[in-house]
Amino acid sequence: GAVVSQHPSWVICKSGTSVKIECRSLDFQATTMFWYRQFPKQSLMLMATSNEGSKATYEQGVEKDKFLINHASLTLSTLTVTSAHPEDSSFYICSARSDTTMGTEAFFGQGTRLTVV
Amino acid sequence: AQSVTQLDSQVPVFEEAPVELRCNYSSSVSVYLFWYVQYPNQGLQLLLKYLSGSTLVKGINGFEAEFNKSQTSFHLRKPSVHISDTAEYFCAVSDGYNQGGKLIFGQGTELSVKP
């Protein structure tokens, strides 16, 4: 299957700073990328959907000014957590799919563990 | 609106025993159903998916699932589990337009296989 890589795998940052998480599709062009958030022992909640070259669509209750998503190329989307606070600590996972070549499946990255101290 | 309910939060089972992880969904439109496995601190790996056709779907690692439209269920089964199957399992649904992309996940079932 296709490979999606997230970087970093884990990050610790101080409260009030910003953190950027990258999601790359390594062997296909991802026309659509999705960002999910997962709290410990809980399910994945969709945060936003991003299409290359356009603004992301955020799910209800997700602050777009706090979670900045950029999908500037067909292989890279970034999620920036701005002015992070301890309650932003979570596991963030991206997935990516190609609307043109990959059929129905979206492929997941390995996730990023964010800890805000 | 779509939703997914996984009926068991934890399923302990002995090695080589059969297992069934239950999933029910609700949707007003045609759905596409998925099962994913997640190992600790990792992303999700697709086990199997139902898009159309045969209601019995076979996936990787010996897992299979059956789509039952009348009962709105998509239960995951394996006839004989291994220690290595210990993980979190998620059932997910998407609508016809987005198919495999935008997913609504169930709460997850923690499968614990004991020797």
Interface residues (C-beta under 8 A of the other chain):
Chain A: G1 V4 Q6 T32 F34 K41 Q42 S43 L44 M45 L46 T49 F91 I93 S95 R97 G103 T104 E105 A106 F108 G109 Q110 G111 R113
Chain B: Y32 Y36 N41 Q42 G43 L44 Q45 L46 K49 L51 F90 Q99 G100 G101 K102 L103 I104 F105 G106 Q107 G108
